[in-house]
Amino acid sequence: CFYEALQPEFGQYIRQVLINTRVLATRLQAGGLRLVSGGTDNHLILVDVSSTGLSGREAANLLEQAGVTCNKNAIPFDTRSPFLTSGIRLGAAAVTSRGFREAEMEVVAEIILEALKKRDDPKAISALREKALELTARFPID
């Protein structure tokens, strides 16, 4: 692992992970979601989904249906139980490994925001899943 971390390609990869995460964070904020830390300085984003009326668990399940994998996560001073939570945790490392760049992160953010808005519309969620599958098909896992 240390050998890999010393390679120039790893540095390029990490820089792109950070860029991708910032693009996702900025777009989610612009879409009205609150990021717990106000942004991100690393590969993770903690999103407070309370304003959507969903728990973290509900949001994570919904996003899974829409083709986006994330985790429910407690946020500071969370009033919900650890089994429900008020937040979700998103990261960009896996999709960056697949080759996603800024344009693709914009699409991911759009899928997330649309899924949260159209959560009661199964056809819309299905269409978002197809969009996610089309996106990932362009970046197959080796």
N, CA, C and O atoms as CSV, one atom per row, in Angstrom:
chain,resi,resn,atom,element,x,y,z
A,1,CYS,N,N,0.827,-1.183,0.000
A,1,CYS,CA,C,0.000,0.000,0.000
A,1,CYS,C,C,0.880,1.259,0.000
A,1,CYS,O,O,0.581,2.228,-0.697
A,2,PHE,N,N,1.968,1.237,0.787
A,2,PHE,CA,C,2.858,2.402,0.794
A,2,PHE,C,C,3.534,2.575,-0.562
A,2,PHE,O,O,3.720,3.696,-1.034
A,3,TYR,N,N,3.897,1.457,-1.183
A,3,TYR,CA,C,4.510,1.526,-2.513
A,3,TYR,C,C,3.547,2.190,-3.497
A,3,TYR,O,O,3.931,3.077,-4.259
A,4,GLU,N,N,2.299,1.748,-3.467
A,4,GLU,CA,C,1.294,2.318,-4.367
A,4,GLU,C,C,1.111,3.808,-4.099
A,4,GLU,O,O,0.998,4.599,-5.035
A,5,ALA,N,N,1.081,4.191,-2.837
A,5,ALA,CA,C,0.886,5.598,-2.472
A,5,ALA,C,C,2.047,6.475,-2.929
A,5,ALA,O,O,1.873,7.683,-3.094
A,6,LEU,N,N,3.211,5.899,-3.133
A,6,LEU,CA,C,4.374,6.663,-3.585
A,6,LEU,C,C,4.411,6.871,-5.097
A,6,LEU,O,O,5.242,7.632,-5.593
A,7,GLN,N,N,3.542,6.217,-5.818
A,7,GLN,CA,C,3.544,6.326,-7.278
A,7,GLN,C,C,2.885,7.631,-7.721
A,7,GLN,O,O,1.909,8.068,-7.112
A,8,PRO,N,N,3.413,8.258,-8.778
A,8,PRO,CA,C,2.828,9.513,-9.269
A,8,PRO,C,C,1.343,9.382,-9.637
A,8,PRO,O,O,0.569,10.321,-9.448
A,9,GLU,N,N,0.952,8.222,-10.160
A,9,GLU,CA,C,-0.434,8.006,-10.552
A,9,GLU,C,C,-1.373,8.096,-9.347
A,9,GLU,O,O,-2.513,8.547,-9.468
A,10,PHE,N,N,-0.884,7.665,-8.194
A,10,PHE,CA,C,-1.717,7.720,-6.992
A,10,PHE,C,C,-1.983,9.177,-6.601
A,10,PHE,O,O,-3.097,9.528,-6.213
A,11,GLY,N,N,-0.972,10.003,-6.704
A,11,GLY,CA,C,-1.148,11.432,-6.416
A,11,GLY,C,C,-2.161,12.067,-7.345
A,11,GLY,O,O,-2.982,12.877,-6.914
A,12,GLN,N,N,-2.109,11.703,-8.630
A,12,GLN,CA,C,-3.078,12.220,-9.599
A,12,GLN,C,C,-4.482,11.744,-9.257
A,12,GLN,O,O,-5.447,12.504,-9.333
A,13,TYR,N,N,-4.581,10.470,-8.881
A,13,TYR,CA,C,-5.874,9.895,-8.512
A,13,TYR,C,C,-6.461,10.623,-7.301
A,13,TYR,O,O,-7.635,10.993,-7.311
A,14,ILE,N,N,-5.656,10.827,-6.267
A,14,ILE,CA,C,-6.137,11.486,-5.052
A,14,ILE,C,C,-6.569,12.919,-5.348
A,14,ILE,O,O,-7.585,13.378,-4.825
A,15,ARG,N,N,-5.820,13.621,-6.171
A,15,ARG,CA,C,-6.219,14.984,-6.546
A,15,ARG,C,C,-7.587,14.973,-7.236
A,15,ARG,O,O,-8.425,15.836,-6.978
A,16,GLN,N,N,-7.804,13.989,-8.114
A,16,GLN,CA,C,-9.090,13.912,-8.812
A,16,GLN,C,C,-10.208,13.533,-7.854
A,16,GLN,O,O,-11.326,14.031,-7.990
A,17,VAL,N,N,-9.934,12.662,-6.886
A,17,VAL,CA,C,-10.945,12.324,-5.869
A,17,VAL,C,C,-11.397,13.593,-5.158
A,17,VAL,O,O,-12.594,13.815,-4.977
A,18,LEU,N,N,-10.445,14.421,-4.755
A,18,LEU,CA,C,-10.784,15.652,-4.039
A,18,LEU,C,C,-11.562,16.624,-4.923
A,18,LEU,O,O,-12.514,17.256,-4.466
A,19,ILE,N,N,-11.161,16.743,-6.179
A,19,ILE,CA,C,-11.885,17.601,-7.112
A,19,ILE,C,C,-13.319,17.093,-7.275
A,19,ILE,O,O,-14.274,17.867,-7.204
A,20,ASN,N,N,-13.454,15.789,-7.492
A,20,ASN,CA,C,-14.783,15.203,-7.687
A,20,ASN,C,C,-15.670,15.393,-6.467
A,20,ASN,O,O,-16.855,15.702,-6.596
A,21,THR,N,N,-15.103,15.209,-5.299
A,21,THR,CA,C,-15.879,15.367,-4.068
A,21,THR,C,C,-16.339,16.809,-3.910
A,21,THR,O,O,-17.477,17.059,-3.512
A,22,ARG,N,N,-15.472,17.747,-4.216
A,22,ARG,CA,C,-15.847,19.163,-4.112
A,22,ARG,C,C,-16.944,19.533,-5.106
A,22,ARG,O,O,-17.850,20.299,-4.781
A,23,VAL,N,N,-16.859,18.989,-6.312
A,23,VAL,CA,C,-17.910,19.256,-7.306
A,23,VAL,C,C,-19.246,18.728,-6.794
A,23,VAL,O,O,-20.259,19.425,-6.858
A,24,LEU,N,N,-19.248,17.509,-6.291
A,24,LEU,CA,C,-20.472,16.923,-5.755
A,24,LEU,C,C,-21.004,17.752,-4.588
A,24,LEU,O,O,-22.199,18.040,-4.521
A,25,ALA,N,N,-20.126,18.129,-3.680
A,25,ALA,CA,C,-20.539,18.911,-2.511
A,25,ALA,C,C,-21.135,20.255,-2.925
A,25,ALA,O,O,-22.188,20.651,-2.424
A,26,THR,N,N,-20.480,20.936,-3.813
A,26,THR,CA,C,-20.949,22.249,-4.273
A,26,THR,C,C,-22.312,22.144,-4.937
A,26,THR,O,O,-23.193,22.970,-4.700
A,27,ARG,N,N,-22.479,21.134,-5.760
A,27,ARG,CA,C,-23.746,20.959,-6.475
A,27,ARG,C,C,-24.884,20.585,-5.521
A,27,ARG,O,O,-26.008,21.063,-5.676
A,28,LEU,N,N,-24.594,19.736,-4.539
A,28,LEU,CA,C,-25.623,19.367,-3.568
A,28,LEU,C,C,-26.047,20.573,-2.739
A,28,LEU,O,O,-27.232,20.758,-2.463
A,29,GLN,N,N,-25.078,21.392,-2.344
A,29,GLN,CA,C,-25.409,22.613,-1.610
A,29,GLN,C,C,-26.250,23.555,-2.466
A,29,GLN,O,O,-27.229,24.127,-1.987
A,30,ALA,N,N,-25.873,23.715,-3.712
A,30,ALA,CA,C,-26.620,24.580,-4.623
A,30,ALA,C,C,-28.042,24.060,-4.805
A,30,ALA,O,O,-28.958,24.834,-5.081
A,31,GLY,N,N,-28.225,22.748,-4.652
A,31,GLY,CA,C,-29.541,22.143,-4.761
A,31,GLY,C,C,-30.346,22.200,-3.484
A,31,GLY,O,O,-31.459,21.676,-3.430
A,32,GLY,N,N,-29.799,22.833,-2.446
A,32,GLY,CA,C,-30.549,23.056,-1.221
A,32,GLY,C,C,-30.255,22.124,-0.069
A,32,GLY,O,O,-30.900,22.222,0.975
A,33,LEU,N,N,-29.300,21.222,-0.224
A,33,LEU,CA,C,-28.959,20.327,0.882
A,33,LEU,C,C,-27.885,20.947,1.763
A,33,LEU,O,O,-27.004,21.659,1.281
A,34,ARG,N,N,-27.969,20.671,3.054
A,34,ARG,CA,C,-26.982,21.184,3.996
A,34,ARG,C,C,-25.888,20.143,4.210
A,34,ARG,O,O,-26.160,18.995,4.560
A,35,LEU,N,N,-24.654,20.567,3.994
A,35,LEU,CA,C,-23.516,19.714,4.299
A,35,LEU,C,C,-23.086,20.031,5.721
A,35,LEU,O,O,-22.927,21.196,6.085
A,36,VAL,N,N,-22.899,18.994,6.518
A,36,VAL,CA,C,-22.647,19.179,7.943
A,36,VAL,C,C,-21.443,20.074,8.192
A,36,VAL,O,O,-21.485,20.921,9.085
A,37,SER,N,N,-20.390,19.911,7.437
A,37,SER,CA,C,-19.198,20.726,7.660
A,37,SER,C,C,-19.169,21.974,6.788
A,37,SER,O,O,-18.186,22.715,6.797
A,38,GLY,N,N,-20.229,22.209,6.043
A,38,GLY,CA,C,-20.271,23.368,5.160
A,38,GLY,C,C,-19.587,23.117,3.834
A,38,GLY,O,O,-19.581,23.999,2.975
A,39,GLY,N,N,-19.021,21.963,3.644
A,39,GLY,CA,C,-18.291,21.600,2.426
A,39,GLY,C,C,-17.495,20.345,2.691
A,39,GLY,O,O,-17.903,19.497,3.485
A,40,THR,N,N,-16.359,20.224,2.028
A,40,THR,CA,C,-15.499,19.070,2.271
A,40,THR,C,C,-14.052,19.414,1.983
A,40,THR,O,O,-13.748,20.218,1.102
A,41,ASP,N,N,-13.177,18.795,2.735
A,41,ASP,CA,C,-11.740,18.913,2.507
A,41,ASP,C,C,-11.136,17.552,2.219
A,41,ASP,O,O,-9.920,17.430,2.069
A,42,ASN,N,N,-11.981,16.520,2.140
A,42,ASN,CA,C,-11.462,15.176,1.898
A,42,ASN,C,C,-12.378,14.442,0.927
A,42,ASN,O,O,-13.100,15.071,0.153
A,43,HIS,N,N,-12.350,13.132,0.968
A,43,HIS,CA,C,-13.085,12.318,-0.001
A,43,HIS,C,C,-14.522,12.023,0.402
A,43,HIS,O,O,-15.223,11.309,-0.314
A,44,LEU,N,N,-14.972,12.550,1.520
A,44,LEU,CA,C,-16.310,12.258,2.029
A,44,LEU,C,C,-17.147,13.521,2.204
A,44,LEU,O,O,-16.632,14.619,2.413
A,45,ILE,N,N,-18.467,13.313,2.108
A,45,ILE,CA,C,-19.431,14.390,2.344
A,45,ILE,C,C,-20.484,13.843,3.301
A,45,ILE,O,O,-21.020,12.757,3.082
A,46,LEU,N,N,-20.777,14.582,4.347
A,46,LEU,CA,C,-21.850,14.224,5.266
A,46,LEU,C,C,-22.991,15.207,5.020
A,46,LEU,O,O,-22.861,16.408,5.256
A,47,VAL,N,N,-24.110,14.668,4.542
A,47,VAL,CA,C,-25.260,15.481,4.135
A,47,VAL,C,C,-26.383,15.323,5.152
A,47,VAL,O,O,-26.767,14.207,5.500
A,48,ASP,N,N,-26.897,16.439,5.620
A,48,ASP,CA,C,-28.068,16.439,6.494
A,48,ASP,C,C,-29.297,16.412,5.587
A,48,ASP,O,O,-29.540,17.358,4.838
A,49,VAL,N,N,-30.072,15.326,5.655
A,49,VAL,CA,C,-31.252,15.204,4.800
A,49,VAL,C,C,-32.544,15.566,5.525
A,49,VAL,O,O,-33.633,15.342,4.996
A,50,SER,N,N,-32.437,16.115,6.715
A,50,SER,CA,C,-33.625,16.475,7.505
A,50,SER,C,C,-34.587,17.357,6.737
A,50,SER,O,O,-35.802,17.197,6.851
A,51,SER,N,N,-34.063,18.281,5.961
A,51,SER,CA,C,-34.923,19.230,5.240
A,51,SER,C,C,-35.793,18.552,4.187
A,51,SER,O,O,-36.775,19.136,3.729
A,52,THR,N,N,-35.447,17.334,3.799
A,52,THR,CA,C,-36.234,16.615,2.794
A,52,THR,C,C,-37.432,15.902,3.412
A,52,THR,O,O,-38.330,15.450,2.702
A,53,GLY,N,N,-37.439,15.804,4.760
A,53,GLY,CA,C,-38.483,15.053,5.434
A,53,GLY,C,C,-38.186,13.568,5.530
A,53,GLY,O,O,-39.005,12.797,6.029
A,54,LEU,N,N,-37.023,13.168,5.056
A,54,LEU,CA,C,-36.602,11.771,5.109
A,54,LEU,C,C,-35.582,11.561,6.207
A,54,LEU,O,O,-34.859,12.486,6.579
A,55,SER,N,N,-35.524,10.351,6.724
A,55,SER,CA,C,-34.417,9.989,7.612
A,55,SER,C,C,-33.230,9.605,6.735
A,55,SER,O,O,-33.372,9.435,5.524
A,56,GLY,N,N,-32.085,9.473,7.340
A,56,GLY,CA,C,-30.912,9.026,6.597
A,56,GLY,C,C,-31.125,7.646,6.006
A,56,GLY,O,O,-30.732,7.380,4.870
A,57,ARG,N,N,-31.745,6.774,6.775
A,57,ARG,CA,C,-32.008,5.414,6.288
A,57,ARG,C,C,-32.945,5.442,5.081
A,57,ARG,O,O,-32.711,4.748,4.092
A,58,GLU,N,N,-34.004,6.244,5.166
A,58,GLU,CA,C,-34.936,6.353,4.040
A,58,GLU,C,C,-34.249,6.941,2.803
A,58,GLU,O,O,-34.452,6.466,1.686
A,59,ALA,N,N,-33.437,7.975,3.018
A,59,ALA,CA,C,-32.730,8.596,1.891
A,59,ALA,C,C,-31.753,7.618,1.261
A,59,ALA,O,O,-31.667,7.538,0.035
A,60,ALA,N,N,-31.013,6.872,2.079
A,60,ALA,CA,C,-30.053,5.899,1.547
A,60,ALA,C,C,-30.766,4.812,0.748
A,60,ALA,O,O,-30.295,4.414,-0.317
A,61,ASN,N,N,-31.898,4.331,1.260
A,61,ASN,CA,C,-32.666,3.313,0.537
A,61,ASN,C,C,-33.216,3.858,-0.776
A,61,ASN,O,O,-33.176,3.180,-1.802
A,62,LEU,N,N,-33.724,5.073,-0.740
A,62,LEU,CA,C,-34.246,5.715,-1.942
A,62,LEU,C,C,-33.143,5.868,-2.991
A,62,LEU,O,O,-33.336,5.541,-4.162
A,63,LEU,N,N,-31.988,6.369,-2.558
A,63,LEU,CA,C,-30.884,6.568,-3.499
A,63,LEU,C,C,-30.394,5.246,-4.073
A,63,LEU,O,O,-30.001,5.188,-5.238
A,64,GLU,N,N,-30.412,4.196,-3.279
A,64,GLU,CA,C,-30.052,2.863,-3.781
A,64,GLU,C,C,-30.996,2.470,-4.923
A,64,GLU,O,O,-30.555,1.933,-5.939
A,65,GLN,N,N,-32.283,2.737,-4.756
A,65,GLN,CA,C,-33.259,2.448,-5.812
A,65,GLN,C,C,-32.971,3.266,-7.068
A,65,GLN,O,O,-33.233,2.819,-8.184
A,66,ALA,N,N,-32.431,4.467,-6.875
A,66,ALA,CA,C,-32.111,5.354,-7.998
A,66,ALA,C,C,-30.720,5.091,-8.569
A,66,ALA,O,O,-30.292,5.784,-9.492
A,67,GLY,N,N,-30.007,4.098,-8.032
A,67,GLY,CA,C,-28.713,3.732,-8.588
A,67,GLY,C,C,-27.512,4.385,-7.952
A,67,GLY,O,O,-26.411,4.323,-8.499
A,68,VAL,N,N,-27.704,5.016,-6.797
A,68,VAL,CA,C,-26.599,5.670,-6.087
A,68,VAL,C,C,-26.425,4.989,-4.738
A,68,VAL,O,O,-27.365,4.903,-3.947
A,69,THR,N,N,-25.222,4.509,-4.487
A,69,THR,CA,C,-24.938,3.844,-3.223
A,69,THR,C,C,-24.370,4.847,-2.227
A,69,THR,O,O,-23.440,5.593,-2.536
A,70,CYS,N,N,-24.946,4.852,-1.025
A,70,CYS,CA,C,-24.431,5.689,0.055
A,70,CYS,C,C,-24.785,5.022,1.370
A,70,CYS,O,O,-25.418,3.966,1.383
A,71,ASN,N,N,-24.386,5.621,2.463
A,71,ASN,CA,C,-24.677,5.090,3.790
A,71,ASN,C,C,-25.490,6.101,4.587
A,71,ASN,O,O,-25.283,7.309,4.470
A,72,LYS,N,N,-26.419,5.595,5.398
A,72,LYS,CA,C,-27.045,6.467,6.392
A,72,LYS,C,C,-25.951,6.804,7.398
A,72,LYS,O,O,-25.045,6.003,7.630
A,73,ASN,N,N,-26.036,7.960,7.978
A,73,ASN,CA,C,-25.002,8.380,8.920
A,73,ASN,C,C,-25.587,9.383,9.906
A,73,ASN,O,O,-26.318,10.294,9.516
A,74,ALA,N,N,-25.269,9.214,11.160
A,74,ALA,CA,C,-25.668,10.200,12.159
A,74,ALA,C,C,-24.925,11.505,11.893
A,74,ALA,O,O,-23.804,11.509,11.383
A,75,ILE,N,N,-25.563,12.592,12.244
A,75,ILE,CA,C,-24.928,13.900,12.138
A,75,ILE,C,C,-24.761,14.444,13.557
A,75,ILE,O,O,-25.417,13.957,14.477
A,76,PRO,N,N,-23.908,15.433,13.750
A,76,PRO,CA,C,-23.753,16.006,15.094
A,76,PRO,C,C,-25.099,16.468,15.657
A,76,PRO,O,O,-25.893,17.100,14.960
A,77,PHE,N,N,-25.333,16.149,16.902
A,77,PHE,CA,C,-26.560,16.507,17.618
A,77,PHE,C,C,-27.809,15.895,16.972
A,77,PHE,O,O,-28.896,16.469,17.033
A,78,ASP,N,N,-27.640,14.750,16.369
A,78,ASP,CA,C,-28.739,14.060,15.697
A,78,ASP,C,C,-29.848,13.743,16.685
A,78,ASP,O,O,-29.587,13.231,17.773
A,79,THR,N,N,-31.070,14.040,16.316
A,79,THR,CA,C,-32.212,13.748,17.175
A,79,THR,C,C,-32.819,12.381,16.856
A,79,THR,O,O,-33.665,11.884,17.600
A,80,ARG,N,N,-32.390,11.786,15.765
A,80,ARG,CA,C,-32.886,10.462,15.389
A,80,ARG,C,C,-31.954,9.382,15.937
A,80,ARG,O,O,-30.785,9.630,16.233
A,81,SER,N,N,-32.504,8.190,16.059
A,81,SER,CA,C,-31.711,7.064,16.567
A,81,SER,C,C,-30.627,6.684,15.557
A,81,SER,O,O,-30.727,7.030,14.380
A,82,PRO,N,N,-29.598,5.979,16.010
A,82,PRO,CA,C,-28.551,5.517,15.092
A,82,PRO,C,C,-29.079,4.550,14.033
A,82,PRO,O,O,-28.404,4.301,13.034
A,83,PHE,N,N,-30.258,4.012,14.240
A,83,PHE,CA,C,-30.847,3.113,13.257
A,83,PHE,C,C,-31.563,3.868,12.141
A,83,PHE,O,O,-31.813,3.312,11.071
A,84,LEU,N,N,-31.891,5.131,12.390
A,84,LEU,CA,C,-32.567,5.960,11.392
A,84,LEU,C,C,-31.644,7.046,10.847
A,84,LEU,O,O,-31.489,7.175,9.632
A,85,THR,N,N,-31.046,7.808,11.713
A,85,THR,CA,C,-30.135,8.927,11.427
A,85,THR,C,C,-30.811,10.060,10.673
A,85,THR,O,O,-31.924,9.914,10.169
A,86,SER,N,N,-30.126,11.177,10.608
A,86,SER,CA,C,-30.606,12.343,9.868
A,86,SER,C,C,-29.706,12.677,8.688
A,86,SER,O,O,-29.912,13.680,8.005
A,87,GLY,N,N,-28.709,11.833,8.452
A,87,GLY,CA,C,-27.764,12.138,7.394
A,87,GLY,C,C,-27.411,10.956,6.524
A,87,GLY,O,O,-27.737,9.806,6.821
A,88,ILE,N,N,-26.727,11.283,5.429
A,88,ILE,CA,C,-26.133,10.272,4.558
A,88,ILE,C,C,-24.681,10.652,4.314
A,88,ILE,O,O,-24.310,11.825,4.336
A,89,ARG,N,N,-23.880,9.639,4.084
A,89,ARG,CA,C,-22.456,9.858,3.801
A,89,ARG,C,C,-22.187,9.434,2.364
A,89,ARG,O,O,-22.509,8.320,1.951
A,90,LEU,N,N,-21.589,10.351,1.618
A,90,LEU,CA,C,-21.243,10.115,0.218
A,90,LEU,C,C,-19.742,10.244,0.040
A,90,LEU,O,O,-19.096,11.028,0.736
A,91,GLY,N,N,-19.190,9.486,-0.880
A,91,GLY,CA,C,-17.774,9.585,-1.185
A,91,GLY,C,C,-17.544,9.494,-2.677
A,91,GLY,O,O,-18.418,9.049,-3.421
A,92,ALA,N,N,-16.371,9.914,-3.117
A,92,ALA,CA,C,-16.078,9.929,-4.547
A,92,ALA,C,C,-14.941,9.006,-4.943
A,92,ALA,O,O,-14.578,8.964,-6.119
A,93,ALA,N,N,-14.367,8.268,-4.013
A,93,ALA,CA,C,-13.202,7.439,-4.344
A,93,ALA,C,C,-13.542,6.336,-5.351
A,93,ALA,O,O,-12.819,6.151,-6.331
A,94,ALA,N,N,-14.620,5.614,-5.121
A,94,ALA,CA,C,-14.956,4.487,-6.002
A,94,ALA,C,C,-15.253,4.949,-7.425
A,94,ALA,O,O,-14.762,4.356,-8.385
A,95,VAL,N,N,-16.053,6.007,-7.567
A,95,VAL,CA,C,-16.384,6.460,-8.921
A,95,VAL,C,C,-15.183,7.113,-9.605
A,95,VAL,O,O,-15.066,7.059,-10.829
A,96,THR,N,N,-14.299,7.723,-8.833
A,96,THR,CA,C,-13.074,8.271,-9.415
A,96,THR,C,C,-12.205,7.135,-9.925
A,96,THR,O,O,-11.576,7.262,-10.975
A,97,SER,N,N,-12.159,6.027,-9.197
A,97,SER,CA,C,-11.405,4.857,-9.648
A,97,SER,C,C,-11.937,4.345,-10.982
A,97,SER,O,O,-11.184,3.799,-11.789
A,98,ARG,N,N,-13.219,4.521,-11.206
A,98,ARG,CA,C,-13.828,4.093,-12.468
A,98,ARG,C,C,-13.523,5.066,-13.604
A,98,ARG,O,O,-13.668,4.716,-14.775
A,99,GLY,N,N,-13.103,6.283,-13.266
A,99,GLY,CA,C,-12.781,7.275,-14.290
A,99,GLY,C,C,-13.679,8.493,-14.310
A,99,GLY,O,O,-13.538,9.342,-15.190
A,100,PHE,N,N,-14.612,8.604,-13.348
A,100,PHE,CA,C,-15.472,9.787,-13.301
A,100,PHE,C,C,-14.628,11.036,-13.099
A,100,PHE,O,O,-13.628,11.033,-12.381
A,101,ARG,N,N,-15.066,12.100,-13.757
A,101,ARG,CA,C,-14.451,13.406,-13.576
A,101,ARG,C,C,-15.563,14.401,-13.230
A,101,ARG,O,O,-16.655,14.000,-12.828
A,102,GLU,N,N,-15.288,15.666,-13.384
A,102,GLU,CA,C,-16.235,16.694,-12.943
A,102,GLU,C,C,-17.601,16.576,-13.611
A,102,GLU,O,O,-18.624,16.684,-12.934
A,103,ALA,N,N,-17.639,16.360,-14.905
A,103,ALA,CA,C,-18.924,16.286,-15.618
A,103,ALA,C,C,-19.793,15.148,-15.083
A,103,ALA,O,O,-21.004,15.304,-14.926
A,104,GLU,N,N,-19.177,14.025,-14.810
A,104,GLU,CA,C,-19.929,12.887,-14.281
A,104,GLU,C,C,-20.415,13.145,-12.859
A,104,GLU,O,O,-21.488,12.678,-12.478
A,105,MET,N,N,-19.647,13.874,-12.083
A,105,MET,CA,C,-20.068,14.198,-10.720
A,105,MET,C,C,-21.270,15.132,-10.731
A,105,MET,O,O,-22.114,15.072,-9.836
A,106,GLU,N,N,-21.350,15.982,-11.724
A,106,GLU,CA,C,-22.533,16.833,-11.888
A,106,GLU,C,C,-23.767,15.963,-12.124
A,106,GLU,O,O,-24.838,16.239,-11.584
A,107,VAL,N,N,-23.616,14.923,-12.925
A,107,VAL,CA,C,-24.737,14.014,-13.197
A,107,VAL,C,C,-25.123,13.257,-11.928
A,107,VAL,O,O,-26.309,13.093,-11.643
A,108,VAL,N,N,-24.135,12.799,-11.170
A,108,VAL,CA,C,-24.423,12.100,-9.912
A,108,VAL,C,C,-25.209,13.014,-8.976
A,108,VAL,O,O,-26.200,12.590,-8.381
A,109,ALA,N,N,-24.776,14.246,-8.847
A,109,ALA,CA,C,-25.484,15.202,-7.986
A,109,ALA,C,C,-26.912,15.413,-8.471
A,109,ALA,O,O,-27.840,15.484,-7.665
A,110,GLU,N,N,-27.091,15.512,-9.780
A,110,GLU,CA,C,-28.425,15.688,-10.344
A,110,GLU,C,C,-29.319,14.492,-10.012
A,110,GLU,O,O,-30.488,14.664,-9.666
A,111,ILE,N,N,-28.772,13.294,-10.118
A,111,ILE,CA,C,-29.544,12.089,-9.787
A,111,ILE,C,C,-29.967,12.125,-8.319
A,111,ILE,O,O,-31.121,11.845,-7.994
A,112,ILE,N,N,-29.040,12.464,-7.446
A,112,ILE,CA,C,-29.336,12.523,-6.005
A,112,ILE,C,C,-30.436,13.540,-5.722
A,112,ILE,O,O,-31.421,13.231,-5.051
A,113,LEU,N,N,-30.262,14.742,-6.231
A,113,LEU,CA,C,-31.231,15.809,-5.969
A,113,LEU,C,C,-32.605,15.474,-6.537
A,113,LEU,O,O,-33.621,15.700,-5.881
A,114,GLU,N,N,-32.638,14.942,-7.741
A,114,GLU,CA,C,-33.919,14.582,-8.354
A,114,GLU,C,C,-34.602,13.448,-7.603
A,114,GLU,O,O,-35.818,13.470,-7.416
A,115,ALA,N,N,-33.828,12.460,-7.173
A,115,ALA,CA,C,-34.413,11.338,-6.427
A,115,ALA,C,C,-35.051,11.829,-5.132
A,115,ALA,O,O,-36.152,11.407,-4.778
A,116,LEU,N,N,-34.365,12.711,-4.436
A,116,LEU,CA,C,-34.920,13.226,-3.180
A,116,LEU,C,C,-36.189,14.037,-3.421
A,116,LEU,O,O,-37.117,13.995,-2.613
A,117,LYS,N,N,-36.234,14.774,-4.530
A,117,LYS,CA,C,-37.412,15.584,-4.841
A,117,LYS,C,C,-38.579,14.726,-5.332
A,117,LYS,O,O,-39.735,15.005,-5.016
A,118,LYS,N,N,-38.278,13.695,-6.096
A,118,LYS,CA,C,-39.328,12.895,-6.740
A,118,LYS,C,C,-39.483,11.523,-6.071
A,118,LYS,O,O,-39.821,10.536,-6.725
A,119,ARG,N,N,-39.235,11.482,-4.782
A,119,ARG,CA,C,-39.220,10.217,-4.048
A,119,ARG,C,C,-40.534,9.450,-4.092
A,119,ARG,O,O,-40.546,8.234,-3.904
A,120,ASP,N,N,-41.633,10.142,-4.338
A,120,ASP,CA,C,-42.938,9.488,-4.377
A,120,ASP,C,C,-43.360,9.093,-5.794
A,120,ASP,O,O,-44.502,8.687,-6.014
A,121,ASP,N,N,-42.445,9.212,-6.744
A,121,ASP,CA,C,-42.745,8.915,-8.145
A,121,ASP,C,C,-41.881,7.733,-8.608
A,121,ASP,O,O,-40.739,7.929,-9.023
A,122,PRO,N,N,-42.418,6.517,-8.539
A,122,PRO,CA,C,-41.629,5.332,-8.910
A,122,PRO,C,C,-41.079,5.376,-10.336
A,122,PRO,O,O,-39.988,4.867,-10.595
A,123,LYS,N,N,-41.829,5.980,-11.261
A,123,LYS,CA,C,-41.349,6.074,-12.643
A,123,LYS,C,C,-40.127,6.987,-12.730
A,123,LYS,O,O,-39.178,6.696,-13.458
A,124,ALA,N,N,-40.156,8.077,-11.995
A,124,ALA,CA,C,-39.014,8.995,-11.981
A,124,ALA,C,C,-37.795,8.321,-11.363
A,124,ALA,O,O,-36.681,8.477,-11.864
A,125,ILE,N,N,-37.995,7.578,-10.286
A,125,ILE,CA,C,-36.878,6.880,-9.633
A,125,ILE,C,C,-36.307,5.826,-10.580
A,125,ILE,O,O,-35.090,5.655,-10.657
A,126,SER,N,N,-37.169,5.128,-11.290
A,126,SER,CA,C,-36.721,4.136,-12.269
A,126,SER,C,C,-35.918,4.790,-13.391
A,126,SER,O,O,-34.896,4.256,-13.822
A,127,ALA,N,N,-36.379,5.936,-13.858
A,127,ALA,CA,C,-35.658,6.666,-14.912
A,127,ALA,C,C,-34.295,7.137,-14.409
A,127,ALA,O,O,-33.317,7.117,-15.156
A,128,LEU,N,N,-34.227,7.557,-13.154
A,128,LEU,CA,C,-32.943,7.975,-12.583
A,128,LEU,C,C,-31.996,6.788,-12.470
A,128,LEU,O,O,-30.796,6.927,-12.705
A,129,ARG,N,N,-32.528,5.619,-12.111
A,129,ARG,CA,C,-31.705,4.412,-12.054
A,129,ARG,C,C,-31.123,4.089,-13.436
A,129,ARG,O,O,-29.950,3.736,-13.558
A,130,GLU,N,N,-31.949,4.213,-14.459
A,130,GLU,CA,C,-31.463,3.974,-15.823
A,130,GLU,C,C,-30.362,4.971,-16.188
A,130,GLU,O,O,-29.376,4.609,-16.830
A,131,LYS,N,N,-30.535,6.205,-15.781
A,131,LYS,CA,C,-29.513,7.232,-16.027
A,131,LYS,C,C,-28.201,6.857,-15.334
A,131,LYS,O,O,-27.121,6.998,-15.907
A,132,ALA,N,N,-28.312,6.376,-14.088
A,132,ALA,CA,C,-27.122,5.946,-13.342
A,132,ALA,C,C,-26.465,4.747,-14.013
A,132,ALA,O,O,-25.239,4.683,-14.105
A,133,LEU,N,N,-27.262,3.803,-14.479
A,133,LEU,CA,C,-26.715,2.619,-15.149
A,133,LEU,C,C,-26.034,2.985,-16.463
A,133,LEU,O,O,-24.992,2.424,-16.805
A,134,GLU,N,N,-26.624,3.929,-17.202
A,134,GLU,CA,C,-25.998,4.401,-18.442
A,134,GLU,C,C,-24.659,5.066,-18.151
A,134,GLU,O,O,-23.682,4.863,-18.873
A,135,LEU,N,N,-24.626,5.852,-17.102
A,135,LEU,CA,C,-23.389,6.534,-16.718
A,135,LEU,C,C,-22.310,5.526,-16.344
A,135,LEU,O,O,-21.186,5.613,-16.838
A,136,THR,N,N,-22.633,4.583,-15.490
A,136,THR,CA,C,-21.621,3.621,-15.054
A,136,THR,C,C,-21.202,2.688,-16.193
A,136,THR,O,O,-20.070,2.205,-16.203
A,137,ALA,N,N,-22.092,2.429,-17.149
A,137,ALA,CA,C,-21.733,1.578,-18.282
A,137,ALA,C,C,-20.618,2.207,-19.124
A,137,ALA,O,O,-19.856,1.497,-19.780
A,138,ARG,N,N,-20.528,3.528,-19.102
A,138,ARG,CA,C,-19.451,4.211,-19.825
A,138,ARG,C,C,-18.105,4.083,-19.122
A,138,ARG,O,O,-17.062,4.374,-19.708
A,139,PHE,N,N,-18.131,3.644,-17.857
A,139,PHE,CA,C,-16.913,3.520,-17.060
A,139,PHE,C,C,-16.886,2.144,-16.378
A,139,PHE,O,O,-17.026,2.049,-15.159
A,140,PRO,N,N,-16.706,1.089,-17.166
A,140,PRO,CA,C,-16.749,-0.266,-16.588
A,140,PRO,C,C,-15.598,-0.499,-15.617
A,140,PRO,O,O,-14.531,0.109,-15.711
A,141,ILE,N,N,-15.864,-1.411,-14.677
A,141,ILE,CA,C,-14.825,-1.807,-13.728
A,141,ILE,C,C,-13.936,-2.818,-14.416
A,141,ILE,O,O,-14.422,-3.798,-14.981
A,142,ASP,N,N,-12.639,-2.585,-14.370
A,142,ASP,CA,C,-11.694,-3.520,-15.014
A,142,ASP,C,C,-11.582,-4.815,-14.258
A,142,ASP,O,O,-10.834,-5.704,-14.664
